[in-house]
Amino acid sequence: MFNQIGAVTMINLRSLHQRAGLSIATVLSIALVVGVLLGFLAMAAGFRQTLSGTGSEDVAIMLRGGSQAELNSNLSAEQFRILETAPGIATDSDGQPLVSGELYVVVNAIKRGSDTEANMPLRGAGPQAAALRGNFRLLEGRMFEPGTNELVIGEAVQSQYAGFELGESIRLGNNEWVVVGIFSTGGSVFEGEIWADIGVVQNLYQRGSSMQSVRARLTTPDAIEELRDFAENDPRLELDITSEVDFYADQSGGMADIITYIGWPLAITMAIGALAGAWNTMYSSVDTRMREIATLRAIGFSGFAAAVGTMVESLVLAALGGLVGAVATYLLFNGVSASTLGSGFTQVVFSFAVTGGSVIAGMVMAVVIGFFGGLVPAIRSAYVPLLTVHRSE
């Protein structure tokens, strides 16, 4: 039986060139389905990796109770002064608490390529903001001077938005700014932000002395419980306190799920078309080899061997399509920088990430298309009448 299956399979595969047009069309249609699916999965994975990889276990982020996002939060200068003296907070070499009050403002910028406006975050930051970001380093220029309309921008901003060249002036809303520095934070979400002095941002956007979040370096990751107890016992503080890692992991989940939920139905819809193509190809394969199959049956080959050989041919074409789609998606999209709307109604800059898990999902979809596309033609080949061997050409 295995010898028969092997023989029929080799005959089928060696005759693929006789059906080159249909075979290539099937491979490309399946490759397109896999490419679309992997594109969405790579987008979701890249978005999730950027946000979930942001932050540190020993940095706490504090928001107004129930606000869930910086944009919805509001904290007073009095609350900030209280938090500077809270237990569990680390200090720098000068004995100053590593605490940063920050303001999160939405501004419009022009996206490269499309020349369309997009929301992006302008972060009003204090002198300790850089020390609270892991892997922060200035790539070019310098930090902004307090009290001036100067900006430092994340490395990803330049690739996605126009007008942010070092030393250039740019207008954001009603205000003119000068870009004086470019920073990196090791690929985290902060690289898609622009920073300015918090006092200037408060003044220009009429926020008084308020802020929207407070970040603090903890003496140890476990010190966050001590900080929470302190806040709960002070009636002036009504805060949600989470580690920065947990905060951004929660922020990433919703949008990544939406991207994934869009990608799968679209890929499945396209797979129906690819399934029809595979079905047509395999029917054509069986039709052109009717006499061969009948001859093999007449000399003792089983119908099962003919069916398996046809199914293997379909699965091989599907696997080739899946492989082409995966390789093409990796070469075209992996590591490509993009941006999409995040939970704060601003653009989050991230890079596509084609993961092993998404490639496996794409190959599974390709094999499923090949299986169902070849199933009925395989059954048909198993029941080719023996008299077909006398059919005239």
C-alpha positions in Angstrom: 0.0 0.0 0.0 2.8 2.5 0.9 4.7 1.7 -2.3 1.5 2.3 -4.3 0.9 5.6 -2.5 4.5 6.7 -3.1 4.4 5.8 -6.8 1.1 7.6 -7.4 2.3 10.7 -5.5 5.5 10.9 -7.5 3.6 10.6 -10.8 1.3 13.4 -9.6 4.1 15.7 -8.5 6.2 15.1 -11.7 3.2 16.1 -13.9 2.7 19.4 -12.1 4.4 21.2 -15.0 1.5 20.1 -17.2 -0.8 22.2 -15.0 1.7 25.0 -14.3 -0.8 27.9 -14.8 -3.4 26.5 -12.4 -0.8 25.3 -9.9 0.9 28.7 -9.8 -2.4 30.5 -9.4 -3.3 28.2 -6.5 0.0 28.8 -4.8 -0.2 32.5 -5.2 -3.8 32.7 -4.0 -3.0 30.7 -0.8 0.2 32.9 -0.4 -2.0 36.0 -0.5 -4.3 34.6 2.2 -1.4 33.7 4.4 0.2 37.1 3.8 -2.9 39.0 4.8 -3.3 37.0 8.0 0.4 37.3 8.9 0.3 41.0 8.2 -2.4 41.5 10.8 -0.9 39.2 13.3 2.5 40.9 12.8 0.8 44.2 13.4 -0.9 43.0 16.6 2.3 41.3 17.9 4.4 44.4 17.2 1.9 46.6 18.9 1.7 44.3 21.9 5.5 43.9 22.2 6.0 47.7 22.1 3.6 48.4 24.9 4.1 45.3 27.0 7.9 45.8 26.7 7.6 49.3 28.0 8.3 50.3 31.6 10.0 48.7 34.7 8.8 46.6 37.6 10.4 49.1 40.0 8.7 52.1 38.5 5.2 53.0 39.8 2.7 55.0 37.8 0.0 56.9 39.7 -3.3 58.1 38.2 -6.5 59.5 39.7 -8.6 56.7 40.9 -10.8 55.1 38.2 -9.2 57.0 35.3 -7.5 54.0 33.7 -5.5 56.2 31.2 -3.3 59.3 31.6 -5.6 61.3 29.3 -8.5 60.9 31.8 -6.5 61.5 34.9 -6.0 64.8 36.9 -3.7 65.3 39.8 -3.0 68.4 41.8 0.4 70.0 42.8 -0.5 69.3 46.5 -0.9 65.5 45.7 2.4 65.6 43.9 4.2 67.2 47.0 2.7 64.5 49.2 3.9 61.7 47.0 7.4 63.1 47.0 7.6 62.2 50.7 5.9 58.8 50.4 7.6 55.7 51.7 9.2 53.2 49.3 10.4 55.8 46.8 14.1 55.8 45.8 16.3 58.8 45.7 19.1 59.9 43.4 22.7 60.6 44.3 21.8 64.0 45.7 19.1 62.6 47.9 16.2 63.9 45.8 13.2 61.6 45.3 13.0 60.0 41.9 9.5 61.3 41.2 8.2 62.9 38.1 4.9 64.7 37.6 3.8 64.6 34.0 1.2 66.1 31.7 -0.2 64.3 28.7 -1.5 66.5 25.9 -2.8 65.6 22.4 -1.3 67.6 19.5 -1.6 67.2 15.7 1.3 66.3 13.5 1.6 65.5 9.8 2.3 61.9 8.9 5.0 61.2 6.4 3.8 59.8 3.1 0.1 60.5 3.5 0.4 64.2 4.5 -2.6 63.7 6.8 -3.0 64.9 10.4 -2.7 62.5 13.2 -2.9 62.8 17.0 0.3 62.3 18.9 1.3 62.8 22.5 3.1 65.8 23.8 4.4 65.0 27.3 5.1 67.7 29.8 8.0 66.3 31.8 10.1 67.3 34.8 13.8 67.0 35.5 13.5 63.3 36.7 11.5 62.0 33.7 14.6 60.7 31.8 15.9 58.9 34.9 12.6 57.0 35.2 12.8 55.6 31.7 14.9 52.5 31.2 17.5 52.6 28.5 17.0 56.4 28.0 19.8 58.0 26.0 20.2 61.1 23.9 21.1 60.2 20.3 21.5 63.7 19.1 21.4 67.2 20.6 20.5 67.9 24.3 17.6 68.0 26.7 15.2 70.9 26.7 15.9 73.9 29.0 13.2 74.5 31.7 11.0 77.4 30.9 11.6 77.4 27.1 9.6 76.2 24.1 12.0 73.4 23.4 11.2 69.8 22.5 13.1 66.5 22.6 11.6 63.8 20.4 11.6 60.0 20.4 13.6 58.3 17.7 10.4 56.9 16.1 8.8 60.3 15.7 11.2 61.3 12.9 10.4 58.2 10.8 6.6 58.7 11.1 6.0 62.5 11.2 7.3 65.4 9.1 8.9 68.6 10.4 10.7 67.2 13.5 14.3 67.6 12.2 16.9 68.5 14.8 17.3 72.3 15.2 14.1 73.0 13.2 11.1 75.0 14.4 7.7 73.3 14.2 4.2 74.6 15.0 1.9 72.5 17.1 -1.5 74.0 17.5 -1.0 77.7 18.3 2.5 77.3 19.6 5.9 77.4 18.0 8.5 74.9 19.3 12.2 74.1 18.5 13.5 70.5 18.4 16.7 70.4 20.4 17.2 66.7 21.0 16.4 63.1 19.8 16.3 60.3 22.4 15.9 56.5 22.4 14.4 54.2 25.1 15.3 50.9 23.5 12.2 50.5 21.3 9.6 51.3 24.0 6.4 53.3 23.4 8.1 56.4 24.7 10.0 56.7 21.4 6.8 57.8 19.8 6.4 60.8 22.1 7.6 64.4 22.2 8.7 65.9 25.5 8.8 69.5 26.7 9.1 71.2 30.1 6.0 70.5 32.2 5.8 74.1 33.4 5.7 75.4 29.8 3.1 72.9 28.7 0.9 73.7 31.8 1.1 77.4 30.9 0.5 77.1 27.1 -2.4 74.6 27.5 -3.9 76.5 30.5 -3.6 73.5 32.9 -2.6 75.6 35.9 -0.4 73.5 38.2 -2.2 70.2 37.5 -0.7 67.1 36.0 -2.1 63.8 34.9 0.3 61.2 36.1 3.1 60.8 38.6 5.9 58.3 38.1 8.2 57.2 40.9 11.2 54.9 41.1 10.7 52.3 43.9 13.4 51.1 46.3 12.3 47.6 45.3 9.4 46.2 43.1 7.7 45.0 46.3 7.7 48.6 47.7 4.7 49.3 45.6 2.5 47.7 48.3 4.0 50.1 50.9 3.2 53.0 48.5 -0.4 51.8 48.0 -0.9 51.5 51.8 0.4 55.1 52.2 -2.0 56.4 49.6 -5.0 54.5 51.0 -4.5 55.9 54.4 -4.2 59.5 53.2 -7.7 61.0 52.4 -6.1 63.6 50.1 -4.9 60.8 47.8 -7.4 58.8 45.8 -5.1 57.0 43.4 -4.7 54.0 41.2 -1.1 52.8 41.6 0.3 50.1 39.3 3.8 49.1 38.1 4.7 50.6 34.8 5.0 47.1 33.3 1.5 46.2 34.3 0.1 49.5 33.2 1.4 49.2 29.6 0.6 45.5 29.4 -3.1 46.4 30.1 -3.0 49.2 27.6 -1.7 46.9 24.8 -4.3 44.2 25.2 -7.5 45.9 23.8 -6.0 47.3 20.6 -3.9 44.2 19.8 -7.1 42.0 20.2 -9.0 44.3 17.8 -6.3 44.1 15.2 -6.3 40.3 15.5 -10.1 40.0 15.4 -10.1 42.0 12.1 -7.3 39.9 10.6 -8.8 36.5 11.1 -12.3 37.1 9.6 -10.7 38.8 6.6 -8.2 36.0 6.1 -11.0 33.4 6.4 -13.1 35.2 3.8 -10.2 35.3 1.4 -9.5 31.6 2.2 -12.9 30.7 0.7 -11.7 32.1 -2.6 -8.4 30.3 -2.3 -10.3 27.1 -1.5 -12.3 27.4 -4.7 -9.0 27.9 -6.6 -7.4 24.8 -5.0 -10.6 22.8 -5.7 -10.5 23.8 -9.4 -6.8 23.0 -9.7 -7.2 19.5 -8.3 -10.3 18.8 -10.3 -8.3 19.7 -13.4 -5.4 17.5 -12.2 -7.8 14.5 -11.9 -9.4 15.2 -15.2 -6.1 15.3 -17.1 -4.9 12.1 -15.6 -8.1 10.0 -15.8 -6.6 7.5 -18.2 -3.4 7.3 -16.0 -5.4 6.7 -12.9 -7.6 4.1 -14.6 -4.5 2.3 -16.0 -3.0 2.2 -12.5 -6.2 0.8 -11.1 -6.3 -1.8 -13.9 -2.8 -3.1 -13.0 -3.6 -3.5 -9.3 -3.3 0.0 -7.7 -6.0 0.7 -5.2 -8.4 3.7 -5.3 -7.1 4.7 -1.9 -3.6 5.1 -3.2 -5.0 7.3 -6.0 -6.9 9.4 -3.5 -4.0 9.9 -1.2 -1.7 10.8 -4.1 -4.2 13.5 -5.2 -4.5 14.8 -1.6 -0.7 15.0 -1.2 -0.5 17.0 -4.4 -3.1 19.5 -3.0 -1.3 19.7 0.4 2.1 20.3 -1.3 0.7 23.2 -3.4 -0.9 24.6 -0.2 2.3 24.3 1.8 4.2 26.0 -1.0 1.6 28.8 -0.9 1.9 29.1 2.8 5.7 29.2 2.7 5.7 31.9 -0.1 3.2 34.0 1.9 5.2 33.7 5.1 8.6 34.5 3.5 7.1 37.4 1.6 5.4 38.8 4.7 8.6 38.5 6.7 10.8 40.2 4.1 8.2 43.0 3.4 6.9 43.8 6.9 9.1 42.4 9.7 10.6 45.4 11.6 8.8 48.0 9.5 7.8 51.0 11.6 4.2 52.0 11.6 1.7 53.8 13.9 -1.9 53.2 15.0 -4.3 54.8 17.4 -3.7 53.8 21.0 -5.8 53.9 24.1 -5.0 57.6 24.7 -6.5 58.6 21.4 -2.9 59.3 20.1 -0.8 57.4 17.6 1.5 54.7 19.0 4.6 54.1 16.9 5.6 50.4 16.8 7.3 47.9 14.5 5.7 44.9 12.8 6.9 41.6 14.3 6.4 38.3 12.4 6.6 35.7 15.2 7.0 32.0 15.0 3.5 31.5 16.4 1.9 33.6 13.6 3.9 31.7 10.9 2.6 28.5 12.3 -1.0 29.9 12.3 -0.5 30.9 8.6 0.9 27.5 7.6 -2.0 25.7 9.4 -4.5 27.8 7.5 -2.7 27.0 4.2 -2.8 23.3 5.0 -6.5 23.5 5.8 -7.2 25.2 2.5 -5.2 22.4 0.7 -7.0 19.7 2.6 -10.5 20.8 1.8 -9.6 21.9 -1.7 -8.3 18.5 -2.5 -10.8 16.4 -0.5 -13.6 16.0 -3.2 -11.1 15.6 -6.1 -9.3 12.9 -4.1 -12.5 11.0 -3.5 -13.3 11.4 -7.2 -9.9 9.9 -8.2 -10.6 6.9 -6.0 -13.7 6.0 -8.1 -12.4 6.5 -11.6 -14.1 3.8 -13.7 -11.6 1.2 -15.0 -13.2 1.5 -18.5 -11.8 5.0 -18.7 -8.5 3.4 -19.8 -10.1 2.9 -23.2 -11.3 6.5 -23.5 -10.0 8.1 -26.7 -7.9 11.2 -26.4 
